[in-house]
């Protein structure tokens, strides 16, 4: 076990560049802006929520660890960001996913300084997009259980992983020497193949939670989606 950690430590690339520092500063500013004061207060007095939060972060990292590396900086894996957003709210989910992002940067990317960029571009901004899309669906579409599951979870997660891949591609174009042709051929063209299973995963999980544990969802209410018809 000790040899494993020594090998891992020696394999880490600790080099950094100006873009990494800018990402770190922007990431810190973002966290200050979205600090979930009310959610943290609720978290302190809710042991069940704390258990779900820790369990959720563990499951998320397990999903991210099932990674198909096609390039040292181009990775394909499930995200489940929409499920986290629907369970914990996007602000609390932003902070909960710091640990999986850090572990992903250390164990998969093997570039600790990439943590800030990946957490900001690959997690925080797609989470915010997922919330905005869910918010628009809630206000513009009828309050129906099918719409909650299909639009809020299934379609939302498919578009969220697409946004994740587009943002990460943009970051790599600006901060690395990877050619655009390589990003398109080896990464973006795979997006349609990843969108459906990502949507299916999130949609099925949210469906099961709605049926068996609706109280686990952040703002779901039977009165809103089932009773007032």
C-alpha positions as CSV (number, residue, x, y, z in Angstrom):
1,X,0.0,0.0,0.0
2,X,2.8,2.4,0.9
3,X,4.5,1.7,-2.4
4,X,1.3,2.5,-4.3
5,X,1.0,5.9,-2.7
6,X,4.7,6.6,-3.3
7,X,4.3,5.7,-6.9
8,X,1.2,7.8,-7.2
9,X,2.9,10.8,-5.6
10,X,5.9,10.5,-7.9
11,X,3.6,10.4,-10.9
12,X,1.9,13.7,-10.2
13,X,2.7,16.6,-12.4
14,X,3.1,19.6,-10.2
15,X,3.9,22.1,-13.0
16,X,1.5,25.1,-13.2
17,X,1.0,28.0,-15.5
18,X,-0.8,31.3,-15.4
19,X,-4.1,29.9,-16.6
20,X,-4.1,27.6,-13.5
21,X,-3.7,30.5,-11.2
22,X,-6.5,32.5,-12.9
23,X,-8.7,29.4,-12.7
24,X,-7.9,29.1,-8.9
25,X,-8.8,32.8,-8.3
26,X,-12.0,32.6,-10.3
27,X,-13.0,29.3,-8.5
28,X,-12.5,31.0,-5.1
29,X,-14.6,34.0,-6.1
30,X,-17.3,31.6,-7.4
31,X,-17.4,29.7,-4.1
32,X,-17.8,33.0,-2.2
33,X,-20.6,34.1,-4.4
34,X,-22.6,30.8,-4.2
35,X,-21.9,30.0,-0.5
36,X,-25.0,28.0,0.6
37,X,-25.6,29.6,4.0
38,X,-29.1,28.3,4.5
39,X,-28.2,24.8,3.3
40,X,-25.2,24.6,5.5
41,X,-27.3,25.6,8.5
42,X,-29.8,22.8,7.6
43,X,-26.9,20.4,7.1
44,X,-25.7,20.9,10.7
45,X,-29.0,19.8,12.2
46,X,-29.9,17.0,9.7
47,X,-27.9,13.8,10.2
48,X,-29.7,12.1,7.4
49,X,-28.8,14.8,4.9
50,X,-25.2,14.6,6.0
51,X,-25.1,10.8,5.4
52,X,-26.7,11.3,1.9
53,X,-24.2,14.0,1.1
54,X,-21.2,11.9,2.0
55,X,-22.7,8.9,0.3
56,X,-23.4,10.9,-2.8
57,X,-19.9,12.2,-3.1
58,X,-18.5,8.7,-2.7
59,X,-20.8,7.4,-5.5
60,X,-20.0,10.4,-7.7
61,X,-16.3,9.7,-7.4
62,X,-16.9,6.1,-8.2
63,X,-18.6,7.1,-11.4
64,X,-15.9,9.5,-12.4
65,X,-13.2,6.9,-11.7
66,X,-14.8,4.7,-14.4
67,X,-13.0,6.8,-16.9
68,X,-12.1,6.2,-20.5
69,X,-8.9,8.1,-21.0
70,X,-8.4,8.9,-24.6
71,X,-5.8,11.6,-23.9
72,X,-4.0,12.8,-20.7
73,X,-6.5,15.7,-20.6
74,X,-9.5,14.2,-22.5
75,X,-11.6,11.9,-20.3
76,X,-15.0,10.3,-20.8
77,X,-17.1,9.3,-17.8
78,X,-20.6,9.8,-16.4
79,X,-21.2,12.9,-14.4
80,X,-24.5,12.6,-12.5
81,X,-24.4,16.4,-11.8
82,X,-28.1,16.7,-12.4
83,X,-28.9,14.1,-9.8
84,X,-26.7,15.9,-7.3
85,X,-28.4,19.2,-8.1
86,X,-31.9,17.8,-7.7
87,X,-31.0,16.1,-4.4
88,X,-29.0,18.8,-2.7
89,X,-29.6,22.0,-4.6
90,X,-26.9,23.4,-6.9
91,X,-25.2,25.5,-4.3
92,X,-24.6,22.7,-1.8
93,X,-23.8,20.3,-4.6
94,X,-21.1,22.7,-5.8
95,X,-19.3,22.4,-2.4
96,X,-20.0,18.7,-2.0
97,X,-18.4,17.9,-5.4
98,X,-15.1,19.6,-4.4
99,X,-13.8,16.4,-2.9
100,X,-14.6,14.2,-5.9
101,X,-13.0,16.9,-8.1
102,X,-9.9,16.9,-6.0
103,X,-9.6,13.1,-6.1
104,X,-10.2,13.1,-9.8
105,X,-7.5,15.6,-10.4
106,X,-5.0,13.6,-8.3
107,X,-5.9,10.0,-9.2
108,X,-7.1,10.4,-12.8
109,X,-5.7,13.6,-14.3
110,X,-2.6,13.3,-12.1
111,X,-2.2,17.1,-12.3
112,X,-3.1,18.7,-8.9
113,X,-3.2,22.3,-10.4
114,X,-5.9,21.2,-12.8
115,X,-8.2,20.8,-9.9
116,X,-9.3,24.4,-10.0
117,X,-10.0,24.4,-13.7
118,X,-11.8,21.1,-13.6
119,X,-13.8,22.0,-10.6
120,X,-14.8,25.4,-12.1
121,X,-15.2,24.6,-15.8
122,X,-16.1,20.9,-15.5
123,X,-18.3,20.9,-12.4
124,X,-19.4,24.3,-11.1
125,X,-20.5,25.9,-14.4
126,X,-22.3,22.8,-15.7
127,X,-24.1,22.5,-12.3
128,X,-25.2,26.1,-12.6
129,X,-26.4,25.4,-16.1
130,X,-28.4,22.3,-14.9
131,X,-30.1,24.4,-12.2
132,X,-31.0,27.2,-14.7
133,X,-32.5,24.7,-17.1
134,X,-34.5,23.0,-14.3
135,X,-35.6,26.4,-13.1
136,X,-36.8,27.4,-16.5
137,X,-38.7,24.1,-16.9
138,X,-40.4,24.6,-13.6
139,X,-41.6,28.1,-14.5
140,X,-42.4,27.6,-18.1
141,X,-43.8,24.1,-18.3
142,X,-46.8,22.5,-16.5
143,X,-46.1,21.0,-13.1
144,X,-46.4,17.3,-14.0
145,X,-44.5,14.4,-12.7
146,X,-43.5,13.3,-16.2
147,X,-42.1,16.7,-17.0
148,X,-40.2,16.8,-13.7
149,X,-38.5,13.4,-14.6
150,X,-38.1,13.8,-18.3
151,X,-37.2,17.5,-18.6
152,X,-35.8,18.1,-15.1
153,X,-33.7,14.9,-15.0
154,X,-33.5,13.0,-18.3
155,X,-33.1,15.9,-20.8
156,X,-31.4,18.1,-18.3
157,X,-28.6,15.7,-17.7
158,X,-28.0,15.0,-21.4
159,X,-27.6,18.8,-22.1
160,X,-25.5,19.2,-18.9
161,X,-22.9,16.7,-20.0
162,X,-22.8,18.3,-23.4
163,X,-22.1,21.7,-21.7
164,X,-19.5,20.0,-19.6
165,X,-17.7,18.7,-22.7
166,X,-18.0,22.0,-24.6
167,X,-16.6,24.0,-21.6
168,X,-13.8,21.7,-21.0
169,X,-12.9,21.7,-24.7
170,X,-12.8,25.5,-24.6
171,X,-10.6,25.5,-21.6
172,X,-8.1,23.1,-23.2
173,X,-8.0,25.1,-26.3
174,X,-7.1,28.2,-24.3
175,X,-4.7,26.7,-21.8
176,X,-3.0,23.8,-23.6
177,X,-1.5,22.9,-27.0
178,X,-4.0,20.3,-27.9
179,X,-5.1,20.9,-31.5
180,X,-8.8,21.6,-32.1
181,X,-8.9,18.7,-34.6
182,X,-7.9,16.3,-31.9
183,X,-10.5,17.6,-29.4
184,X,-13.2,17.4,-32.0
185,X,-12.3,13.9,-33.4
186,X,-11.4,12.3,-30.0
187,X,-13.8,14.1,-27.7
188,X,-16.6,16.2,-29.0
189,X,-17.7,13.6,-31.6
190,X,-18.3,11.1,-28.8
191,X,-20.7,13.5,-27.0
192,X,-23.9,12.1,-28.6
193,X,-22.9,8.6,-27.6
194,X,-22.4,9.7,-24.0
195,X,-25.5,11.9,-23.7
196,X,-28.1,9.2,-23.8
197,X,-26.6,6.9,-21.2
198,X,-26.0,9.9,-19.0
199,X,-29.6,10.9,-19.4
200,X,-30.8,7.3,-18.7
201,X,-28.7,7.0,-15.6
202,X,-29.9,10.3,-14.1
203,X,-33.5,9.7,-15.2
204,X,-33.7,6.3,-13.7
205,X,-32.1,7.4,-10.4
206,X,-34.5,10.3,-10.0
207,X,-37.5,8.1,-10.9
208,X,-36.6,5.7,-8.2
209,X,-36.1,8.5,-5.7
210,X,-39.4,10.1,-6.6
211,X,-41.2,6.7,-6.0
212,X,-39.4,5.5,-2.9
213,X,-37.7,8.5,-1.2
214,X,-39.2,11.7,-2.5
215,X,-38.0,13.5,0.7
216,X,-34.5,13.1,-0.5
217,X,-35.1,15.6,-3.3
218,X,-34.2,19.2,-2.7
219,X,-37.5,20.9,-3.7
220,X,-39.8,18.1,-4.9
221,X,-43.3,18.1,-3.5
222,X,-46.1,15.6,-4.2
223,X,-48.6,18.5,-3.7
224,X,-47.0,20.4,-6.6
225,X,-46.6,17.5,-9.1
226,X,-49.4,15.1,-8.2
227,X,-52.2,16.6,-6.1
228,X,-53.0,19.9,-7.9
229,X,-54.4,18.4,-11.1
